[in-house]
């Protein structure tokens, strides 16, 4: 039937990187809404860089079921 979802362990590094990504995306959205497009694009680019880096850094981590 349905396979259980494998969750990755949350450690401080992953938590910090996700917090940065959420902050960057939120600030980019607010800057676009305020009309500050240069700052918005830079924050959006930073967010994209953080997301790509997070995928590369934490791609090989063990899940809860593997430990």
C-alpha positions, 0 to 999 in steps of 0.5 A: 500500500502506501509507503511511509514518508521518510523524514530527514533529521533536523539538526542545528545546521539545517534549521539555520539554513532553512531559517535564512531561506525563509527570511530571504524569501519573505524579505524579497516579497516585501521589497517587491511589494514596496516597489524596491525592485533592486533589493527584491531581486538581490534577495530573491537571488540570495534565496535561490542560492541558499536553496541550491546550497541546502540541497547540495549540503544535506542531500546525503543525510540519513533519514529517521528510519535509517538510524 
